[in-house]
Amino acid sequence: MAGKSTELLDTELADLPQALRWREWMARVEAVLFASAEPVSRDILARVVGRDCALDLLIEDICAELADRPYEIARVAGGWQFRTRPRHTEAIRAARGDTDSPRDLTRTEALVLTIVAYLQPVTRGAISRLTGREVSRDLIARLHRQALIARGPRSPEAGAPYTYVTTPGFLVQFGLETLRDLPDIEALEDAGLLRPAADVALDLPIASEEAD
């Protein structure tokens, strides 16, 4: 059914003047993004526009029209997604009747998540050695429940413990398109998110010394 509906859609719009064709492509892309709760990939958006459509330029034009709106299009997790602008967070929470502030990650949770993000796939044992403290299964479970990390492949070491990796939800949560957009460690230290002397010295890349 999905294939048939796609075939029935005139994506080229050859009968329209160029300006009207561009406007129609803009409207289609905006509608698809608006209807999706998840980031939408380039391949999916390409299904509703012509073969010669420059998607990046098209989305730039949509973003320009949204400049004064309380929402924007963000490029995250390998695609594009509508999201409200951060300055309206409190208004949205008030409208929903949310009285509790969202729980921030503890310093230890943030440190563990940082290690997973930069060294994945990595075992809990390796994370414990890097932090210099025991990383509990409960802490790992909390990050898992927040859809920030997931189980990766089993490690080839003795006992074959699970490794951990970040999720697409991690990219969305932190507004990253891919893991290549992660800041370098020095930037995290400058922002006060890591204390190199007190927390852990992350010297990346780090040799695999996994032993749970």
C-alpha positions as CSV (number, residue, x, y, z in Angstrom):
1,M,0.0,0.0,0.0
2,A,2.8,2.4,0.9
3,G,4.5,1.8,-2.4
4,K,1.4,2.4,-4.4
5,S,0.6,5.7,-2.6
6,T,4.2,6.8,-3.3
7,E,3.8,6.0,-7.0
8,L,0.6,8.0,-7.2
9,L,2.4,11.1,-5.8
10,D,3.7,13.4,-8.5
11,T,7.1,14.4,-7.1
12,E,8.5,16.1,-10.1
13,L,5.6,18.6,-10.6
14,A,6.9,19.4,-14.1
15,D,3.7,21.3,-15.0
16,L,4.3,23.9,-12.3
17,P,6.5,27.0,-12.7
18,Q,9.8,26.6,-10.8
19,A,8.7,28.9,-7.9
20,L,5.4,27.1,-7.3
21,R,7.2,23.8,-7.6
22,W,9.6,24.8,-4.9
23,R,6.8,26.1,-2.6
24,E,5.0,22.8,-3.0
25,W,8.1,20.8,-2.1
26,M,8.6,23.0,0.9
27,A,5.0,22.4,2.1
28,R,5.4,18.6,1.6
29,V,8.6,18.4,3.6
30,E,7.3,20.6,6.4
31,A,4.2,18.4,6.6
32,V,6.2,15.2,6.8
33,L,8.4,16.6,9.5
34,F,5.4,18.0,11.4
35,A,3.7,14.6,11.4
36,S,6.7,12.6,12.7
37,A,7.6,12.2,16.3
38,E,11.1,11.0,15.3
39,P,13.9,12.5,13.2
40,V,13.1,12.0,9.5
41,S,16.0,10.9,7.3
42,R,17.0,12.4,3.9
43,D,15.9,9.2,2.2
44,I,12.3,9.5,3.5
45,L,12.1,13.2,2.6
46,A,13.4,12.5,-0.9
47,R,10.2,10.5,-1.5
48,V,8.0,13.6,-1.6
49,V,10.2,15.9,-3.7
50,G,11.7,15.8,-7.2
51,R,14.9,14.1,-8.1
52,D,16.7,17.4,-8.6
53,C,15.5,19.0,-5.4
54,A,18.3,20.3,-3.2
55,L,16.9,19.2,0.2
56,D,19.4,21.2,2.3
57,L,18.5,24.4,0.5
58,L,14.8,23.6,0.7
59,I,15.0,23.0,4.5
60,E,17.0,26.2,4.9
61,D,14.1,28.1,3.2
62,I,11.6,26.5,5.6
63,C,13.8,27.4,8.6
64,A,14.0,31.0,7.4
65,E,10.2,31.2,7.3
66,L,10.0,29.7,10.9
67,A,12.5,32.3,12.3
68,D,9.8,34.1,14.3
69,R,7.9,31.0,15.3
70,P,8.2,29.2,18.7
71,Y,9.5,26.0,17.0
72,E,12.3,25.2,14.6
73,I,13.7,22.4,12.5
74,A,16.7,20.8,14.0
75,R,19.1,18.4,12.4
76,V,19.6,15.5,14.8
77,A,20.3,11.8,14.8
78,G,21.0,11.7,11.0
79,G,17.8,13.5,10.1
80,W,15.5,16.5,10.7
81,Q,12.9,17.0,13.4
82,F,10.6,19.8,14.6
83,R,11.2,20.9,18.1
84,T,10.1,23.8,20.3
85,R,12.7,26.5,21.0
86,P,14.4,26.2,24.4
87,R,13.1,29.6,25.6
88,H,9.5,28.2,25.6
89,T,10.2,25.2,27.8
90,E,8.8,26.7,30.9
91,A,5.6,27.8,29.2
92,I,5.1,24.3,27.9
93,R,5.7,22.7,31.3
94,A,3.3,25.2,32.9
95,A,0.6,24.4,30.3
96,R,1.0,20.7,31.0
97,G,0.8,21.2,34.7
98,D,4.3,19.8,35.3
99,T,5.4,20.9,38.7
100,D,8.6,18.9,39.0
101,S,11.7,20.0,37.1
102,P,13.1,17.4,34.8
103,R,15.8,15.4,36.6
104,D,19.3,16.4,35.6
105,L,21.9,13.7,35.3
106,T,24.1,13.4,38.3
107,R,27.7,14.1,37.9
108,T,28.5,10.3,38.0
109,E,25.8,9.6,35.4
110,A,27.1,12.3,33.2
111,L,30.6,11.0,33.5
112,V,29.5,7.4,32.7
113,L,27.5,8.6,29.7
114,T,30.5,10.6,28.5
115,I,32.7,7.5,28.6
116,V,30.1,5.4,26.8
117,A,29.7,8.1,24.1
118,Y,33.4,8.4,23.4
119,L,34.6,4.8,23.9
120,Q,31.7,2.7,22.8
121,P,31.3,-0.2,22.7
122,V,32.6,-0.3,26.3
123,T,31.9,-2.7,29.2
124,R,30.8,-1.7,32.7
125,G,34.1,-3.1,34.1
126,A,36.1,-0.8,31.8
127,I,33.9,2.2,32.8
128,S,34.5,1.4,36.5
129,R,38.3,1.4,35.9
130,L,38.2,4.6,34.1
131,T,36.1,6.4,36.7
132,G,38.1,4.8,39.6
133,R,34.9,3.7,41.3
134,E,32.4,0.9,41.0
135,V,29.7,1.7,38.4
136,S,26.6,-0.1,39.6
137,R,24.1,-2.0,37.5
138,D,21.4,0.4,38.8
139,L,23.2,3.4,37.3
140,I,23.5,1.7,34.0
141,A,19.8,0.8,34.2
142,R,18.8,4.4,34.9
143,L,20.6,5.6,31.7
144,H,19.0,2.7,29.8
145,R,15.5,3.7,31.0
146,Q,16.1,7.2,29.8
147,A,16.9,5.7,26.3
148,L,20.4,7.2,26.4
149,I,22.3,4.0,26.2
150,A,21.6,0.4,25.1
151,R,23.4,-2.9,25.1
152,G,26.0,-3.4,22.4
153,P,27.7,-6.5,21.3
154,R,29.3,-8.8,23.8
155,S,33.0,-8.2,24.5
156,P,35.4,-10.9,23.2
157,E,37.1,-11.0,26.6
158,A,36.6,-13.8,29.1
159,G,33.0,-14.1,30.3
160,A,31.8,-12.2,27.3
161,P,30.2,-9.3,29.2
162,Y,27.9,-6.9,27.4
163,T,29.2,-3.7,26.1
164,Y,27.2,-0.4,26.1
165,V,26.6,2.1,23.3
166,T,24.6,5.3,22.9
167,T,21.2,5.4,21.2
168,P,19.5,7.6,18.7
169,G,17.7,9.1,21.7
170,F,21.1,10.2,23.0
171,L,21.6,12.2,19.8
172,V,18.2,13.7,20.0
173,Q,18.6,14.6,23.7
174,F,21.8,16.5,23.1
175,G,20.9,17.9,19.7
176,L,23.6,16.0,17.8
177,E,23.3,14.9,14.2
178,T,26.0,12.1,14.6
179,L,28.6,11.1,17.1
180,R,31.1,13.0,15.1
181,D,29.5,16.2,16.5
182,L,30.6,15.3,20.0
183,P,32.8,18.1,21.5
184,D,36.4,17.2,22.3
185,I,37.3,16.5,25.8
186,E,39.1,19.8,26.3
187,A,35.8,21.6,25.5
188,L,34.0,19.5,28.1
189,E,36.6,20.4,30.7
190,D,36.4,24.1,29.8
191,A,32.6,24.0,30.2
192,G,33.1,22.5,33.7
193,L,31.4,19.2,32.8
194,L,34.6,17.2,33.5
195,R,37.3,17.8,36.1
196,P,40.4,16.1,34.6
197,A,42.2,15.8,38.0
198,A,39.3,14.9,40.3
199,D,37.1,12.8,38.0
200,V,39.1,10.9,35.5
201,A,41.7,11.6,32.9
202,L,40.1,10.6,29.6
203,D,43.0,10.2,27.2
204,L,41.3,9.5,23.9
205,P,41.5,7.2,22.0
206,I,42.1,4.7,24.8
207,A,43.4,1.2,24.4
208,S,41.0,-1.6,25.0
209,E,41.8,-3.1,28.3
210,E,38.4,-4.7,29.0
211,A,38.2,-7.1,31.9
212,D,35.0,-7.1,33.8
